[in-house]
Amino acid sequence: MSPHLTPRHARHAAAAVLAAVAAVALTACQEGKTTGAGNPSAAASRSAGSGDTSGGSGTAGSSQGTGGQPTAARSAASADNSSDRCTAASMRMRLGAPDAGAGNIRYPLIFTNSGKQTCTLRGFPGVSLMARDAQAIGKPATREQGAGQAVRLAPGASAHAVLHTINEGLKGSGCWKSADLVQAYPPGSKEAMTARTSGLRVCGDEFSVTAVTPGASG
């Protein structure tokens, strides 16, 4: 302590120093709270921004050139999580001859095991129609009837689902453009298969698919 300070002056000086220290500490604390509240908001904004960007590009990518129908058709396929599930890579697909009667038209969509191992199919494929340039036609097929039983396919064996529509004029909504391709996601698969078709045309907005059953009916 300086010899020129009286005890009373010393007490006043000490009190002033303590007050200054307290003020600095309070300011630092408040600044810390402001920064802590600001950073999470900024981080959340960046996270939301990046999420929107990736989500947007993902949507654009899946819908580009096909009107978004492949994604919708894939989500319409049954979720078959069997360990021996037949995959698109291990099968061939074709569209059989139409069966017309009583105003209804049905096409067998045939899946054949082209692999070397027995595999299983169960449930509904996700099916959509496309033009030659891969543009989507109409909407994906809706499900018809029950999910059915698992179908075991030995190498070379087949199963089929049935596509259904109606004759022109039975309902007033008209007909879709004739399809050049049928695109299908086998049950549980995220990979699409395509088959050529000539003359498949949906009328009356009636387009449905059954679950797979054993054999090739066309």
C-alpha positions in Angstrom: 0.0 0.0 0.0 1.2 3.5 -0.9 2.4 5.5 2.2 0.4 8.5 0.8 -3.0 6.6 1.0 -5.0 6.8 4.2 -6.9 3.7 5.3 -10.2 5.2 4.2 -8.8 6.0 0.7 -7.3 2.4 0.5 -10.7 0.9 1.2 -12.3 3.1 -1.5 -9.6 2.1 -4.0 -10.1 -1.6 -3.2 -13.9 -1.3 -3.6 -13.4 0.4 -7.0 -11.1 -2.4 -8.2 -13.6 -5.1 -7.1 -16.4 -3.3 -8.8 -14.4 -3.0 -12.0 -13.5 -6.7 -11.9 -17.2 -7.7 -11.3 -18.3 -5.5 -14.2 -15.8 -7.2 -16.6 -16.9 -10.7 -15.4 -20.6 -9.8 -16.0 -19.9 -8.5 -19.4 -17.9 -11.6 -20.4 -20.7 -13.8 -19.1 -23.4 -12.0 -21.1 -21.3 -12.1 -24.2 -20.8 -15.9 -23.7 -24.5 -16.4 -23.4 -25.2 -14.4 -26.5 -22.6 -16.3 -28.5 -23.8 -19.7 -27.3 -27.4 -18.9 -28.3 -26.3 -17.5 -31.6 -24.1 -20.4 -32.7 -26.7 -23.1 -32.4 -29.1 -21.0 -34.4 -26.6 -20.5 -37.1 -25.7 -24.2 -37.0 -29.3 -25.2 -37.3 -29.8 -22.8 -40.2 -26.8 -24.3 -42.0 -28.1 -27.8 -41.3 -31.6 -27.0 -42.5 -30.2 -25.3 -45.5 -28.0 -28.2 -46.5 -30.8 -30.6 -45.8 -33.1 -28.7 -48.1 -30.5 -28.6 -50.8 -29.7 -32.2 -50.8 -33.4 -33.2 -50.5 -34.2 -30.9 -53.4 -31.6 -32.3 -55.6 -32.5 -35.8 -54.7 -36.1 -35.2 -55.6 -35.1 -33.5 -58.8 -32.8 -36.4 -59.7 -35.4 -39.1 -59.1 -38.1 -37.3 -61.1 -36.0 -36.0 -64.0 -37.1 -37.4 -67.3 -39.8 -39.7 -65.7 -42.1 -37.3 -63.9 -41.2 -38.8 -60.5 -43.0 -42.0 -61.2 -40.1 -44.5 -60.6 -39.9 -43.3 -57.0 -43.6 -43.7 -56.6 -43.6 -47.1 -58.2 -40.7 -48.3 -56.0 -42.6 -47.2 -52.9 -45.6 -49.2 -54.1 -43.6 -52.4 -54.1 -43.9 -54.7 -51.1 -41.1 -54.7 -48.6 -39.8 -58.3 -48.8 -36.8 -58.6 -46.4 -36.2 -62.3 -46.9 -32.6 -63.2 -46.8 -33.0 -65.2 -50.1 -35.2 -62.6 -51.8 -35.0 -62.6 -55.6 -33.3 -59.5 -56.8 -33.6 -57.6 -60.1 -30.1 -58.6 -61.0 -31.0 -62.3 -60.7 -34.2 -62.3 -62.8 -35.6 -61.6 -66.2 -38.9 -59.9 -66.8 -41.4 -60.0 -69.7 -45.0 -59.0 -70.4 -47.2 -61.9 -71.5 -50.1 -61.8 -74.0 -53.3 -59.9 -72.9 -56.4 -61.8 -71.8 -59.5 -59.8 -72.6 -63.1 -60.5 -71.4 -66.1 -58.9 -70.0 -64.7 -55.4 -70.5 -61.4 -56.2 -68.6 -57.9 -56.6 -69.9 -55.3 -58.5 -68.0 -51.6 -58.9 -68.7 -49.3 -61.4 -66.9 -46.0 -59.7 -65.8 -43.6 -62.6 -65.6 -40.5 -62.8 -63.5 -38.0 -65.7 -64.2 -35.1 -66.7 -61.9 -32.1 -66.4 -64.2 -29.6 -67.0 -61.3 -28.0 -70.1 -60.1 -29.6 -70.2 -56.6 -33.2 -70.7 -55.5 -34.8 -67.4 -54.3 -38.1 -66.1 -53.0 -40.6 -63.6 -54.2 -43.5 -62.4 -52.1 -46.0 -59.5 -52.4 -46.6 -56.8 -54.9 -44.2 -55.4 -57.5 -44.2 -51.6 -58.0 -45.3 -51.0 -61.6 -45.4 -48.0 -63.9 -45.7 -47.4 -67.6 -43.3 -45.4 -69.8 -43.0 -44.1 -73.3 -40.0 -44.9 -75.5 -38.2 -41.8 -74.3 -38.6 -43.0 -70.7 -41.3 -40.4 -69.9 -43.8 -41.6 -67.4 -47.4 -42.4 -68.6 -50.2 -42.0 -66.1 -49.8 -43.2 -62.5 -48.2 -46.3 -60.9 -50.4 -49.3 -60.6 -52.5 -49.7 -57.4 -52.6 -53.0 -55.5 -55.4 -55.5 -56.2 -56.4 -58.4 -53.9 -54.2 -59.8 -51.1 -50.5 -60.1 -50.6 -50.5 -63.8 -51.2 -47.8 -66.4 -50.1 -44.1 -66.6 -50.7 -43.1 -68.1 -54.1 -40.0 -70.1 -54.2 -38.2 -69.9 -57.6 -35.6 -72.5 -58.5 -33.2 -71.5 -61.3 -35.3 -71.2 -64.5 -38.6 -71.1 -62.6 -41.1 -68.3 -63.0 -43.7 -66.3 -61.1 -46.1 -63.7 -62.3 -48.2 -60.7 -61.3 -51.3 -59.6 -63.2 -51.7 -56.1 -64.6 -55.4 -55.1 -65.0 -57.2 -52.3 -66.9 -60.5 -52.0 -68.7 -61.8 -51.5 -72.2 -62.1 -48.0 -73.7 -65.5 -46.4 -73.2 -66.5 -48.2 -69.9 -65.6 -45.1 -67.9 -65.7 -41.5 -69.0 -62.1 -40.5 -68.1 -60.7 -41.7 -71.5 -57.5 -43.6 -72.0 -53.8 -42.9 -71.4 -51.2 -42.9 -74.2 -50.1 -46.4 -75.3 -47.0 -47.6 -73.4 -43.8 -48.7 -74.9 -42.2 -50.0 -71.7 -43.3 -51.5 -68.4 -41.1 -50.7 -65.5 -41.3 -52.8 -62.3 -39.6 -53.0 -59.0 -39.8 -56.6 -57.7 -41.1 -56.9 -54.1 -38.5 -55.5 -51.7 -36.1 -54.3 -54.5 -34.8 -50.8 -55.1 -33.7 -51.7 -58.6 -36.1 -51.5 -61.5 -36.6 -53.9 -64.4 -38.1 -53.0 -67.7 -39.9 -55.0 -70.4 -41.1 -53.9 -73.8 -44.8 -53.8 -74.6 -46.9 -52.9 -77.7 -50.5 -51.9 -77.3 -50.8 -51.7 -73.5 -53.1 -48.8 -72.9 -54.8 -48.0 -69.7 -58.4 -46.7 -69.9 -60.8 -45.3 -67.3 -57.8 -44.6 -65.0 -58.1 -48.3 -64.0 -54.5 -49.7 -63.6 -53.8 -52.3 -60.9 -51.4 -55.1 -60.1 -51.8 -58.3 -58.1 -49.2 -60.0 -55.9 -46.9 -62.5 -57.5 -48.1 -66.1 -57.8 -46.3 -69.2 -59.0 -45.9 -70.0 -62.7 -46.0 -68.1 -66.0 -49.5 -67.7 -67.3 -48.5 -66.1 -70.5 
